Amino acid sequence: MLNRLTAAIASATQPGGAGLAEAVLSITDTLVVVLDPQGRVVRFNPAAERLSGFSFEEVCGQVLWPFVLPEPEVAGVVQAFESLTAGDYPNRHENHWQTRSGEWRYILWSNTALLDARGRVALVVATGVDVTREREARQALQESEDRFRALFEQSADGVVLLDPHDPEVPWRIVDCNEAFCRMNGYARDELVGQSVDLLHPYPMMAEEGGELFAWIREEGQVHGEGSHLHRDGTVFPIESASSVVKVGGRELILGQDRDIRDRKRTEEQLRALAAQLAHDSQHDALTGLPNRTLLLDRLQVELRRAARDGRALAVIHLNLDGFRRVNDTLGHGVGDAVLREVARRLQEDVRPADTVARLGGDEFMVLIPDVGGRPEAGGVARRLQAALAQPIDVDGQPVNVRGSMGVAVSPPDSSLPANLLRQADLAMTQAKREGKNGVQFFQKSLDAAVHGQLHLEARLRAALDAGGLHLHYQPQVDTTTGALLGFEALVRWTDTQLGLVSPARFIPLAEEAGLIGDLGEWVLNEACRQAAEWGLRVPVAVNVSALEVAQEDFTQRVHATLRRHGLDGGQLKLEVTERLSVQDLQRAARQLAQLHGLGVQLSLDDFGTGQSSVSTLLQLPLNELKLDRSLITGVAESPIEQRVVSALISLGRSLNLTVIVEGVETPEQLRVLRDLGCGAVQGYLTGRPGPASMWTPHLNGPLPLNLPERSAGAGDGEPLLN
């Protein structure tokens, strides 16, 4: 192009050639500028006019630089021009042109000279191309590559580029950062060019690379866990993310690997802690026997099996006679030794399939499945009495132990776990009344309490029909600021005949009588109605049992209730009781996942009372873990309780769960919990339950709470609330 234009310009000096030159200069998009040896404009073609905004008439005979060159670039262009006029031609040069409007364009110039008859430079011909867009694209690409390289090199994770297309080296390592080398124990030059299978316990890419590449290409980015083989021969776990990238036109795999040995160790420690907590929560600390919680689980299983197989089972309630005298006269150390020996004798005298449990104090329960009826059950009870007849030797001190036993057999007695235990307890009480150290079977004549329960159930049904229930609300607050985090709705029942009935009495009754669904639906509707009336910005918490959650229409009913009162899911929190949350885990998890999708917050209530395992926490889509009040009874004084609570708080945090503690009643408990990192509490200290009217005046201002100040050194010393 330059040669053609130069020839055209030269032809302008020839006879008849001027028209051709002007035509070429007019139609080309190439910038053509002809200067004399002093830099004055001789030619300035239309393309140059359009780009610069200056006409030929304006610049003709003028030195070009002041018109189009940014001041910082004048010296460089002048120097290049002087070299060219001195004979250094042709040459190439790049510089900015500043247009009349102030816009900067970047021009690539090809320069040459026309000589006169004596061989001196007569004219300088510069042809230029606007490469602004190309240069910006090139700069952007370079900046992108620089950023990628910076991230690549500075990433704390191991980053590696792999070529999955190399026919000789499966998934060849193209490049890797220092973190990747350090993680695997190699220098970079030892890894680059090698197959990444060098780092695998088996030739994974050679065998599965094609399928893996297709999967990554389809998904865009994949995540997973695997193993790497360290240079020292150890295999360690990694977390990996892989994606397809293009570098220099090549399709490569970008891998980001993280050594997760520390995390795996922590998870294992948490699992071990959870397993220990689960075991401790289901076993008596003194004797190692199952506690009431585990007994109820096993009893429920055996009752179902007995009903299916047409067999009977028996429960024997044993209460040691006069055991308090042993503690009072010989001391609690001797008393503990006696209890451990009683547990050992009872276990030795039953079958492996039987369960001996300690209910607490001097009470034991024995579950005997597959019995032939009352005669066989009575024989087992008398055999257990005989096992206790021999004195117990404690450090040379003989201690005589006797026990009163009550026996319930299902059938004909109750098929409900709690009721069957209650019947055995009634029979044991009757045995004590009749002189102790005896065996009594449950009789219907002992069941006055059952009639009381039936009367209570009838009154509860009437209360549900006639609107005899009401709600109290208890605040949940931030331990640091005292800010209101939410309210828990607590159902209350005041009966015209029975007076105030404790929830601990009527809620289990509702579960056994099949009323829990109606009761729960009423509480949910009333709590949502009140939250809407208040315009509450924090969630209201409602207790639900897994019996409710397991109902197929539970999610639909919750959604309908929220819509009815104009609430969104975030304004409701459902607290699932720990005691029931594992009865139908798969169905509960499915239902709770749907509620979670609506934005409803989910809390596992009463955690620590003994039923849930870590697997429950992992399978349910929870937002919150609520620690039971029994865990903090002595937390202000007991280092052991502090360690247990601290471990549970850490467990919750490791699972990204908010942790709240209920039952906080003293300033000392609050200070310890705050120091352990607990962020939320509920209890009489921060607010007693009360009707909605009690809290309504305080919703737009500070709550009427009287929280203690921080402990010395625990913060800035300011009170939590003004």
PANUZA-511280 format. One record per residue (C-alpha): chain; y, z, x. Coordinates in steps of 0.2 Angstrom, whole numbers, plus 5000, padded with zeros to 4 digits. Layout:
BEGIN
<'A' <Y Z X>>
...
% end
This chain:
BEGIN
<'A' <5000 5000 5000>>
<'A' <5012 5005 5014>>
<'A' <5008 4988 5023>>
<'A' <5011 4978 5007>>
<'A' <5027 4987 5003>>
<'A' <5034 4986 5021>>
<'A' <5030 4967 5021>>
<'A' <5039 4966 5004>>
<'A' <5054 4975 5011>>
<'A' <5054 4964 5027>>
<'A' <5053 4948 5016>>
<'A' <5069 4953 5008>>
<'A' <5077 4947 5024>>
<'A' <5069 4930 5023>>
<'A' <5075 4916 5013>>
<'A' <5069 4917 4995>>
<'A' <5060 4934 4998>>
<'A' <5072 4946 4990>>
<'A' <5066 4943 4973>>
<'A' <5048 4947 4977>>
<'A' <5053 4963 4986>>
<'A' <5064 4969 4972>>
<'A' <5049 4966 4960>>
<'A' <5037 4976 4970>>
<'A' <5049 4990 4972>>
<'A' <5053 4991 4954>>
<'A' <5035 4991 4947>>
<'A' <5026 5003 4959>>
<'A' <5024 5021 4954>>
<'A' <5025 5025 4973>>
<'A' <5041 5033 4979>>
<'A' <5049 5020 4991>>
<'A' <5064 5026 5001>>
<'A' <5072 5016 5015>>
<'A' <5083 5025 5027>>
<'A' <5093 5019 5042>>
<'A' <5091 5028 5059>>
<'A' <5105 5040 5053>>
<'A' <5095 5045 5038>>
<'A' <5106 5036 5026>>
<'A' <5099 5028 5010>>
<'A' <5096 5009 5011>>
<'A' <5083 5007 4997>>
<'A' <5079 5020 4983>>
<'A' <5067 5013 4971>>
<'A' <5065 5016 4952>>
<'A' <5050 5028 4955>>
<'A' <5061 5038 4967>>
<'A' <5075 5038 4954>>
<'A' <5064 5044 4940>>
<'A' <5057 5059 4950>>
<'A' <5073 5065 4958>>
<'A' <5085 5062 4944>>
<'A' <5097 5053 4956>>
<'A' <5101 5035 4954>>
<'A' <5101 5022 4969>>
<'A' <5120 5020 4967>>
<'A' <5123 5039 4969>>
<'A' <5113 5040 4985>>
<'A' <5116 5023 4993>>
<'A' <5123 5025 5010>>
<'A' <5122 5044 5009>>
<'A' <5111 5055 5020>>
<'A' <5096 5059 5009>>
<'A' <5093 5077 5014>>
<'A' <5106 5086 5004>>
<'A' <5101 5078 4988>>
<'A' <5083 5081 4987>>
<'A' <5077 5094 5001>>
<'A' <5076 5113 4998>>
<'A' <5087 5121 5011>>
<'A' <5072 5129 5020>>
<'A' <5063 5113 5023>>
<'A' <5078 5102 5030>>
<'A' <5075 5107 5048>>
<'A' <5057 5102 5047>>
<'A' <5060 5085 5039>>
<'A' <5074 5081 5051>>
<'A' <5063 5085 5066>>
<'A' <5049 5073 5059>>
<'A' <5062 5060 5056>>
<'A' <5069 5061 5073>>
<'A' <5051 5059 5080>>
<'A' <5048 5044 5070>>
<'A' <5065 5035 5075>>
<'A' <5060 5039 5093>>
<'A' <5044 5028 5091>>
<'A' <5031 5041 5084>>
<'A' <5026 5030 5070>>
<'A' <5017 5028 5058>>
<'A' <5015 5046 5053>>
<'A' <5012 5057 5038>>
<'A' <5022 5071 5032>>
<'A' <5022 5083 5017>>
<'A' <5037 5092 5010>>
<'A' <5045 5097 4993>>
<'A' <5058 5088 4984>>
<'A' <5070 5097 4973>>
<'A' <5074 5087 4958>>
<'A' <5091 5086 4950>>
<'A' <5085 5098 4936>>
<'A' <5080 5111 4950>>
<'A' <5061 5107 4948>>
<'A' <5051 5107 4964>>
<'A' <5039 5093 4967>>
<'A' <5027 5092 4982>>
<'A' <5027 5074 4990>>
<'A' <5014 5067 5002>>
<'A' <5023 5054 5013>>
<'A' <5017 5039 5024>>
<'A' <5031 5034 5036>>
<'A' <5033 5019 5047>>
<'A' <5048 5009 5055>>
<'A' <5055 4992 5055>>
<'A' <5061 4986 5072>>
<'A' <5075 4974 5076>>
<'A' <5074 4959 5088>>
<'A' <5076 4971 5103>>
<'A' <5062 4983 5097>>
<'A' <5073 4997 5092>>
<'A' <5070 5005 5075>>
<'A' <5081 4997 5062>>
<'A' <5074 5005 5046>>
<'A' <5063 5019 5042>>
<'A' <5051 5015 5027>>
<'A' <5044 5031 5018>>
<'A' <5032 5029 5004>>
<'A' <5027 5045 4994>>
<'A' <5015 5051 4981>>
<'A' <5018 5066 4970>>
<'A' <5004 5077 4973>>
<'A' <5011 5093 4965>>
<'A' <4996 5095 4953>>
<'A' <4983 5091 4966>>
<'A' <4991 5104 4977>>
<'A' <4992 5117 4964>>
<'A' <4974 5114 4959>>
<'A' <4969 5116 4977>>
<'A' <4979 5132 4979>>
<'A' <4972 5139 4963>>
<'A' <4955 5135 4969>>
<'A' <4958 5143 4986>>
<'A' <4966 5158 4978>>
<'A' <4950 5160 4967>>
<'A' <4939 5158 4982>>
<'A' <4949 5171 4991>>
<'A' <4948 5183 4977>>
<'A' <4929 5180 4975>>
<'A' <4927 5183 4994>>
<'A' <4937 5199 4993>>
<'A' <4927 5205 4978>>
<'A' <4911 5199 4986>>
<'A' <4915 5208 5003>>
<'A' <4923 5224 4996>>
<'A' <4911 5227 4981>>
<'A' <4902 5244 4983>>
<'A' <4887 5236 4975>>
<'A' <4876 5224 4984>>
<'A' <4881 5206 4981>>
<'A' <4871 5191 4985>>
<'A' <4872 5172 4983>>
<'A' <4855 5164 4981>>
<'A' <4850 5145 4980>>
<'A' <4836 5143 4967>>
<'A' <4834 5125 4971>>
<'A' <4828 5125 4989>>
<'A' <4811 5117 4989>>
<'A' <4806 5125 5006>>
<'A' <4813 5143 5004>>
<'A' <4811 5150 4987>>
<'A' <4828 5158 4981>>
<'A' <4835 5156 4998>>
<'A' <4849 5169 5003>>
<'A' <4865 5159 5005>>
<'A' <4876 5174 5008>>
<'A' <4877 5192 5005>>
<'A' <4890 5206 5008>>
<'A' <4889 5222 5019>>
<'A' <4884 5233 5005>>
<'A' <4868 5222 5001>>
<'A' <4863 5222 5019>>
<'A' <4866 5241 5021>>
<'A' <4856 5244 5005>>
<'A' <4841 5235 5011>>
<'A' <4842 5240 5030>>
<'A' <4845 5222 5037>>
<'A' <4859 5214 5046>>
<'A' <4867 5199 5038>>
<'A' <4861 5186 5050>>
<'A' <4843 5193 5047>>
<'A' <4845 5189 5028>>
<'A' <4854 5173 5027>>
<'A' <4842 5158 5026>>
<'A' <4828 5169 5021>>
<'A' <4819 5170 5004>>
<'A' <4825 5184 4994>>
<'A' <4806 5188 4992>>
<'A' <4808 5196 5009>>
<'A' <4815 5211 4999>>
<'A' <4802 5211 4985>>
<'A' <4785 5220 4985>>
<'A' <4777 5204 4980>>
<'A' <4782 5185 4981>>
<'A' <4791 5186 4964>>
<'A' <4802 5171 4966>>
<'A' <4788 5160 4973>>
<'A' <4778 5164 4958>>
<'A' <4790 5167 4944>>
<'A' <4807 5160 4950>>
<'A' <4807 5145 4939>>
<'A' <4805 5155 4923>>
<'A' <4818 5168 4929>>
<'A' <4831 5154 4933>>
<'A' <4828 5146 4916>>
<'A' <4831 5163 4908>>
<'A' <4847 5166 4917>>
<'A' <4853 5149 4913>>
<'A' <4850 5151 4895>>
<'A' <4857 5169 4893>>
<'A' <4872 5166 4905>>
<'A' <4870 5184 4912>>
<'A' <4855 5195 4913>>
<'A' <4853 5213 4917>>
<'A' <4838 5223 4921>>
<'A' <4829 5235 4933>>
<'A' <4817 5231 4947>>
<'A' <4812 5236 4965>>
<'A' <4817 5231 4982>>
<'A' <4807 5233 4998>>
<'A' <4817 5241 5012>>
<'A' <4816 5236 5030>>
<'A' <4807 5253 5033>>
<'A' <4794 5249 5021>>
<'A' <4800 5260 5007>>
<'A' <4801 5253 4989>>
<'A' <4816 5259 4980>>
<'A' <4823 5256 4962>>
<'A' <4838 5244 4959>>
<'A' <4848 5239 4944>>
<'A' <4852 5221 4944>>
<'A' <4864 5209 4935>>
<'A' <4861 5190 4938>>
<'A' <4872 5175 4933>>
<'A' <4873 5156 4937>>
<'A' <4889 5151 4947>>
<'A' <4895 5135 4955>>
<'A' <4901 5136 4973>>
<'A' <4906 5120 4981>>
<'A' <4898 5110 4967>>
<'A' <4881 5119 4970>>
<'A' <4873 5129 4956>>
<'A' <4869 5146 4964>>
<'A' <4863 5163 4957>>
<'A' <4875 5177 4959>>
<'A' <4866 5194 4960>>
<'A' <4873 5211 4959>>
<'A' <4861 5225 4964>>
<'A' <4864 5244 4964>>
<'A' <4852 5257 4972>>
<'A' <4848 5269 4958>>
<'A' <4837 5281 4968>>
<'A' <4850 5295 4965>>
<'A' <4851 5291 4946>>
<'A' <4832 5290 4944>>
<'A' <4830 5307 4953>>
<'A' <4843 5314 4941>>
<'A' <4834 5307 4926>>
<'A' <4818 5314 4932>>
<'A' <4826 5331 4934>>
<'A' <4833 5330 4917>>
<'A' <4816 5325 4910>>
<'A' <4808 5340 4919>>
<'A' <4822 5351 4912>>
<'A' <4820 5344 4895>>
<'A' <4801 5346 4896>>
<'A' <4803 5364 4901>>
<'A' <4816 5367 4888>>
<'A' <4805 5359 4875>>
<'A' <4790 5370 4880>>
<'A' <4801 5385 4881>>
<'A' <4808 5381 4864>>
<'A' <4790 5381 4856>>
<'A' <4782 5395 4865>>
<'A' <4784 5414 4866>>
<'A' <4792 5418 4883>>
<'A' <4782 5435 4885>>
<'A' <4765 5429 4880>>
<'A' <4765 5410 4882>>
<'A' <4758 5408 4865>>
<'A' <4765 5396 4852>>
<'A' <4780 5402 4843>>
<'A' <4784 5400 4824>>
<'A' <4791 5383 4827>>
<'A' <4775 5376 4835>>
<'A' <4764 5385 4822>>
<'A' <4773 5377 4808>>
<'A' <4771 5360 4815>>
<'A' <4752 5363 4818>>
<'A' <4750 5371 4801>>
<'A' <4758 5356 4792>>
<'A' <4747 5344 4802>>
<'A' <4731 5354 4797>>
<'A' <4736 5356 4779>>
<'A' <4737 5337 4778>>
<'A' <4721 5335 4786>>
<'A' <4713 5348 4775>>
<'A' <4719 5340 4759>>
<'A' <4712 5323 4766>>
<'A' <4695 5330 4771>>
<'A' <4693 5342 4756>>
<'A' <4692 5357 4768>>
<'A' <4701 5374 4768>>
<'A' <4711 5382 4781>>
<'A' <4716 5400 4784>>
<'A' <4731 5409 4791>>
<'A' <4729 5427 4797>>
<'A' <4745 5438 4799>>
<'A' <4743 5452 4811>>
<'A' <4755 5466 4813>>
<'A' <4751 5480 4826>>
<'A' <4751 5497 4818>>
<'A' <4763 5510 4826>>
<'A' <4768 5498 4840>>
<'A' <4786 5505 4841>>
<'A' <4778 5522 4846>>
<'A' <4771 5513 4862>>
<'A' <4788 5507 4866>>
<'A' <4797 5523 4863>>
<'A' <4785 5534 4872>>
<'A' <4778 5523 4886>>
<'A' <4793 5511 4888>>
<'A' <4795 5493 4885>>
<'A' <4786 5488 4901>>
<'A' <4770 5495 4894>>
<'A' <4774 5488 4877>>
<'A' <4776 5471 4885>>
<'A' <4759 5473 4894>>
<'A' <4750 5478 4878>>
<'A' <4757 5462 4869>>
<'A' <4751 5451 4883>>
<'A' <4734 5459 4882>>
<'A' <4733 5457 4863>>
<'A' <4738 5439 4865>>
<'A' <4724 5436 4878>>
<'A' <4710 5445 4867>>
<'A' <4715 5435 4852>>
<'A' <4714 5419 4861>>
<'A' <4698 5423 4868>>
<'A' <4690 5427 4852>>
<'A' <4695 5411 4842>>
<'A' <4689 5393 4844>>
<'A' <4699 5380 4855>>
<'A' <4705 5371 4839>>
<'A' <4712 5387 4832>>
<'A' <4730 5392 4835>>
<'A' <4736 5410 4840>>
<'A' <4755 5412 4839>>
<'A' <4767 5426 4841>>
<'A' <4781 5427 4828>>
<'A' <4791 5440 4837>>
<'A' <4790 5458 4840>>
<'A' <4773 5465 4836>>
<'A' <4768 5451 4824>>
<'A' <4755 5437 4827>>
<'A' <4748 5423 4817>>
<'A' <4732 5415 4818>>
<'A' <4729 5397 4811>>
<'A' <4710 5394 4807>>
<'A' <4707 5376 4802>>
<'A' <4690 5370 4794>>
<'A' <4685 5387 4786>>
<'A' <4672 5388 4772>>
<'A' <4683 5399 4761>>
<'A' <4688 5417 4760>>
<'A' <4671 5425 4766>>
<'A' <4672 5415 4783>>
<'A' <4691 5419 4785>>
<'A' <4687 5437 4782>>
<'A' <4674 5437 4795>>
<'A' <4686 5430 4808>>
<'A' <4699 5443 4803>>
<'A' <4686 5457 4806>>
<'A' <4681 5449 4822>>
<'A' <4699 5450 4828>>
<'A' <4700 5468 4823>>
<'A' <4685 5472 4833>>
<'A' <4692 5463 4848>>
<'A' <4707 5475 4847>>
<'A' <4697 5490 4845>>
<'A' <4694 5494 4864>>
<'A' <4709 5503 4872>>
<'A' <4720 5493 4883>>
<'A' <4722 5499 4901>>
<'A' <4740 5498 4907>>
<'A' <4741 5505 4925>>
<'A' <4728 5518 4921>>
<'A' <4736 5522 4905>>
<'A' <4724 5519 4890>>
<'A' <4733 5512 4875>>
<'A' <4725 5511 4858>>
<'A' <4730 5497 4847>>
<'A' <4726 5494 4829>>
<'A' <4732 5480 4817>>
<'A' <4735 5477 4799>>
<'A' <4730 5459 4794>>
<'A' <4734 5448 4779>>
<'A' <4724 5432 4775>>
<'A' <4729 5417 4765>>
<'A' <4717 5403 4762>>
<'A' <4722 5385 4757>>
<'A' <4716 5381 4744>>
<'A' <4717 5390 4733>>
<'A' <4733 5397 4740>>
<'A' <4748 5387 4744>>
<'A' <4748 5370 4752>>
<'A' <4766 5372 4758>>
<'A' <4767 5379 4776>>
<'A' <4781 5391 4774>>
<'A' <4774 5397 4758>>
<'A' <4757 5400 4765>>
<'A' <4764 5410 4779>>
<'A' <4774 5420 4766>>
<'A' <4758 5423 4756>>
<'A' <4749 5429 4772>>
<'A' <4764 5441 4776>>
<'A' <4763 5448 4758>>
<'A' <4745 5452 4761>>
<'A' <4748 5460 4778>>
<'A' <4761 5471 4770>>
<'A' <4749 5476 4756>>
<'A' <4736 5480 4770>>
<'A' <4749 5492 4778>>
<'A' <4753 5500 4761>>
<'A' <4734 5504 4759>>
<'A' <4732 5513 4775>>
<'A' <4734 5501 4789>>
<'A' <4721 5494 4801>>
<'A' <4714 5484 4787>>
<'A' <4712 5466 4780>>
<'A' <4719 5460 4764>>
<'A' <4718 5443 4755>>
<'A' <4733 5436 4746>>
<'A' <4732 5439 4727>>
<'A' <4743 5432 4714>>
<'A' <4747 5449 4709>>
<'A' <4756 5451 4725>>
<'A' <4767 5435 4721>>
<'A' <4781 5443 4712>>
<'A' <4792 5435 4726>>
<'A' <4785 5418 4720>>
<'A' <4791 5421 4703>>
<'A' <4808 5425 4710>>
<'A' <4808 5409 4719>>
<'A' <4804 5400 4703>>
<'A' <4818 5408 4694>>
<'A' <4829 5404 4709>>
<'A' <4824 5386 4708>>
<'A' <4828 5385 4689>>
<'A' <4845 5393 4692>>
<'A' <4848 5380 4706>>
<'A' <4844 5366 4695>>
<'A' <4856 5372 4682>>
<'A' <4869 5374 4695>>
<'A' <4867 5356 4701>>
<'A' <4868 5350 4682>>
<'A' <4883 5361 4677>>
<'A' <4893 5360 4693>>
<'A' <4890 5378 4699>>
<'A' <4891 5373 4717>>
<'A' <4907 5372 4728>>
<'A' <4911 5369 4746>>
<'A' <4919 5379 4760>>
<'A' <4926 5371 4776>>
<'A' <4926 5377 4793>>
<'A' <4936 5369 4807>>
<'A' <4929 5362 4823>>
<'A' <4942 5363 4837>>
<'A' <4945 5358 4855>>
<'A' <4942 5372 4867>>
<'A' <4957 5367 4878>>
<'A' <4971 5362 4866>>
<'A' <4965 5371 4850>>
<'A' <4967 5354 4842>>
<'A' <4958 5351 4825>>
<'A' <4943 5339 4829>>
<'A' <4936 5340 4811>>
<'A' <4929 5351 4797>>
<'A' <4911 5355 4793>>
<'A' <4908 5356 4774>>
<'A' <4897 5370 4770>>
<'A' <4889 5372 4752>>
<'A' <4891 5388 4743>>
<'A' <4883 5394 4727>>
<'A' <4889 5408 4716>>
<'A' <4877 5411 4701>>
<'A' <4883 5419 4685>>
<'A' <4867 5430 4685>>
<'A' <4862 5431 4704>>
<'A' <4880 5432 4711>>
<'A' <4883 5424 4728>>
<'A' <4866 5416 4735>>
<'A' <4864 5413 4753>>
<'A' <4862 5395 4759>>
<'A' <4848 5402 4770>>
<'A' <4839 5406 4754>>
<'A' <4843 5391 4742>>
<'A' <4843 5376 4755>>
<'A' <4824 5379 4760>>
<'A' <4820 5381 4742>>
<'A' <4829 5364 4738>>
<'A' <4818 5356 4752>>
<'A' <4802 5363 4745>>
<'A' <4807 5359 4727>>
<'A' <4812 5341 4730>>
<'A' <4830 5345 4725>>
<'A' <4837 5342 4743>>
<'A' <4841 5324 4738>>
<'A' <4852 5329 4723>>
<'A' <4860 5343 4733>>
<'A' <4864 5332 4748>>
<'A' <4871 5318 4737>>
<'A' <4883 5331 4728>>
<'A' <4889 5338 4745>>
<'A' <4892 5321 4752>>
<'A' <4902 5315 4737>>
<'A' <4912 5331 4736>>
<'A' <4916 5332 4755>>
<'A' <4922 5313 4755>>
<'A' <4932 5316 4739>>
<'A' <4941 5331 4747>>
<'A' <4943 5321 4764>>
<'A' <4952 5307 4754>>
<'A' <4963 5319 4744>>
<'A' <4968 5327 4761>>
<'A' <4971 5310 4769>>
<'A' <4961 5318 4783>>
<'A' <4962 5309 4800>>
<'A' <4948 5318 4808>>
<'A' <4930 5317 4802>>
<'A' <4922 5329 4789>>
<'A' <4905 5334 4794>>
<'A' <4891 5335 4781>>
<'A' <4873 5342 4784>>
<'A' <4859 5331 4780>>
<'A' <4840 5334 4783>>
<'A' <4828 5320 4789>>
<'A' <4820 5321 4772>>
<'A' <4836 5313 4765>>
<'A' <4838 5301 4780>>
<'A' <4820 5295 4777>>
<'A' <4824 5289 4759>>
<'A' <4825 5270 4759>>
<'A' <4842 5270 4749>>
<'A' <4851 5283 4760>>
<'A' <4861 5271 4770>>
<'A' <4867 5262 4754>>
<'A' <4871 5278 4745>>
<'A' <4882 5284 4760>>
<'A' <4891 5267 4761>>
<'A' <4894 5267 4742>>
<'A' <4901 5285 4743>>
<'A' <4913 5280 4757>>
<'A' <4919 5265 4747>>
<'A' <4921 5275 4732>>
<'A' <4933 5287 4740>>
<'A' <4942 5273 4751>>
<'A' <4936 5281 4768>>
<'A' <4930 5271 4783>>
<'A' <4914 5277 4793>>
<'A' <4924 5286 4806>>
<'A' <4930 5299 4794>>
<'A' <4912 5305 4791>>
<'A' <4900 5314 4802>>
<'A' <4882 5317 4797>>
<'A' <4874 5332 4805>>
<'A' <4855 5330 4805>>
<'A' <4846 5347 4807>>
<'A' <4835 5348 4822>>
<'A' <4821 5356 4813>>
<'A' <4818 5341 4803>>
<'A' <4824 5327 4814>>
<'A' <4806 5322 4821>>
<'A' <4797 5322 4805>>
<'A' <4799 5303 4803>>
<'A' <4807 5298 4819>>
<'A' <4805 5279 4817>>
<'A' <4812 5278 4799>>
<'A' <4826 5291 4803>>
<'A' <4831 5281 4819>>
<'A' <4832 5265 4808>>
<'A' <4842 5272 4795>>
<'A' <4854 5281 4807>>
<'A' <4856 5265 4817>>
<'A' <4863 5257 4801>>
<'A' <4874 5271 4798>>
<'A' <4880 5270 4816>>
<'A' <4884 5252 4813>>
<'A' <4896 5257 4799>>
<'A' <4905 5269 4811>>
<'A' <4898 5285 4804>>
<'A' <4897 5298 4818>>
<'A' <4880 5306 4820>>
<'A' <4877 5324 4826>>
<'A' <4860 5333 4830>>
<'A' <4863 5350 4823>>
<'A' <4855 5367 4828>>
<'A' <4850 5360 4845>>
<'A' <4840 5372 4855>>
<'A' <4831 5381 4841>>
<'A' <4815 5372 4847>>
<'A' <4811 5356 4838>>
<'A' <4819 5341 4847>>
<'A' <4813 5333 4863>>
<'A' <4823 5322 4875>>
<'A' <4813 5307 4867>>
<'A' <4822 5312 4850>>
<'A' <4839 5311 4859>>
<'A' <4835 5295 4867>>
<'A' <4828 5286 4851>>
<'A' <4842 5292 4839>>
<'A' <4859 5283 4840>>
<'A' <4868 5300 4841>>
<'A' <4886 5303 4845>>
<'A' <4886 5322 4846>>
<'A' <4874 5337 4851>>
<'A' <4877 5353 4842>>
<'A' <4871 5368 4851>>
<'A' <4864 5382 4840>>
<'A' <4872 5399 4839>>
<'A' <4857 5408 4845>>
<'A' <4860 5400 4862>>
<'A' <4876 5409 4865>>
<'A' <4873 5427 4858>>
<'A' <4874 5434 4875>>
<'A' <4882 5420 4885>>
<'A' <4897 5431 4890>>
<'A' <4886 5443 4899>>
<'A' <4870 5434 4903>>
<'A' <4869 5422 4918>>
<'A' <4852 5415 4912>>
<'A' <4860 5410 4895>>
<'A' <4875 5403 4905>>
<'A' <4863 5392 4915>>
<'A' <4853 5386 4900>>
<'A' <4870 5382 4890>>
<'A' <4876 5373 4906>>
<'A' <4860 5363 4907>>
<'A' <4861 5358 4889>>
<'A' <4879 5353 4891>>
<'A' <4875 5342 4906>>
<'A' <4860 5335 4897>>
<'A' <4872 5329 4883>>
<'A' <4885 5322 4895>>
<'A' <4871 5312 4904>>
<'A' <4867 5304 4887>>
<'A' <4885 5301 4883>>
<'A' <4885 5313 4869>>
<'A' <4899 5325 4864>>
<'A' <4893 5343 4865>>
<'A' <4899 5356 4852>>
<'A' <4894 5374 4851>>
<'A' <4893 5383 4835>>
<'A' <4893 5402 4831>>
<'A' <4908 5406 4843>>
<'A' <4914 5423 4838>>
<'A' <4922 5432 4853>>
<'A' <4935 5427 4865>>
<'A' <4923 5431 4879>>
<'A' <4911 5418 4872>>
<'A' <4925 5405 4871>>
<'A' <4931 5408 4889>>
<'A' <4913 5406 4896>>
<'A' <4910 5390 4886>>
<'A' <4926 5383 4891>>
<'A' <4922 5387 4910>>
<'A' <4905 5378 4908>>
<'A' <4914 5362 4902>>
<'A' <4911 5364 4883>>
<'A' <4925 5354 4875>>
<'A' <4922 5358 4856>>
<'A' <4917 5374 4847>>
<'A' <4915 5381 4829>>
<'A' <4914 5398 4823>>
<'A' <4922 5414 4816>>
<'A' <4934 5415 4831>>
<'A' <4942 5398 4828>>
<'A' <4941 5399 4809>>
<'A' <4930 5406 4795>>
<'A' <4924 5395 4782>>
<'A' <4935 5394 4767>>
<'A' <4939 5384 4751>>
<'A' <4949 5368 4752>>
<'A' <4964 5377 4745>>
<'A' <4964 5389 4761>>
<'A' <4966 5374 4773>>
<'A' <4977 5362 4763>>
<'A' <4994 5371 4768>>
<'A' <4990 5369 4786>>
<'A' <4984 5351 4787>>
<'A' <5002 5345 4793>>
<'A' <5005 5359 4805>>
<'A' <4995 5370 4817>>
<'A' <4980 5378 4811>>
<'A' <4981 5397 4808>>
<'A' <4970 5401 4823>>
<'A' <4972 5414 4836>>
<'A' <4963 5408 4851>>
<'A' <4963 5417 4868>>
<'A' <4973 5411 4883>>
<'A' <4963 5403 4897>>
<'A' <4955 5414 4909>>
<'A' <4964 5417 4926>>
<'A' <4962 5402 4937>>
<'A' <4954 5391 4924>>
<'A' <4970 5382 4920>>
<'A' <4989 5383 4919>>
<'A' <4988 5400 4910>>
<'A' <4997 5393 4894>>
<'A' <4990 5398 4877>>
<'A' <4980 5385 4868>>
<'A' <4991 5385 4852>>
<'A' <5009 5390 4850>>
% end
